[in-house]
């Protein structure tokens, strides 16, 4: 099967699932349809952003079992949400107002990444693996701080914190969706001219440098693109830890190519299929008795274990 047929098949599957979600079992069209459209735009944005960020991150790290969440952005997001409730309660303006919550979360995650990059890349000899190591340490620290505050807050307010732990596509604000689209588009535009280096960057630092690629320049700017995409998607709907790992590795196996001009659109389509399929399961099969994050993280966690076991055998 050629790449065109594979891309065509993924596109048809994605469109079919989107059509089923938008046009079936709808009831009140005037009320439900615009909200479903907003939800689908959010799905495409979040799915595309996470898929693109993960493929780029795995390319520059040359490791297919790592995701951008290793930098610690999910931990920063939960620290901001829990800290706001711990200091001001669940009725604090940061929690109640979606716009303020979005911009505070986005600013916090972006500032964390910029400070991390500034400190680590200020000196020569600090490589990408050192960045990931610091990200793991900081993520663990922020996770411990979050857990400490969760233990101390009122049990009723902990339920609000618990709701922030899982991604939700319900009640997407149109204004925030527009801002997220603009920021994601700006990040892609910023890194667009660097995407041509991805095929060579996948060979590793030594080969990329020998082939004339400005490795440090490209990697630093691609990391900014990754950070913005993950920060925007997380601030908009919440953390989805294993989505990137799942869709990226499924795409690698299905497409069986190194060409990122094929891998990236395929990964975006697989991500949309996974999210829309998950939403259909949550809403039509489980009738909201579980969340999309639980389904994605369960499947992604099992797949992650499979990848680790396969790596051990090879």
Secondary structure, DSSP 8 states (H G I E B T S, - for coil): --HHHHHHHHHHHHHHHHHHHHHSS---HHHHHHHHHHHHHHHHHHHHHHHHHHHHHHHHHT-TT--GGGGSHHHHHHHHHHHHHHHH-TTSHHHH-HHHHHHHHHHHHHHHHHHHHHHHSSSTT--HHHHHHHHHHHHHHHHHHHHHHHHHS-HHHHHHHHHHTS---TT--HHHHHHHHHHHHHHHHHHGGGGGGHHHHTT-HHHHHHTT--HHHHHHHHHHHHHHHHHHHHHHH---TTHHHHHHHHHHHHH----HHHHHHHHHHHHHHHHHHHHHIIIIISTTSS-HHHHHHHHHHHHHHHHHHHHHH-
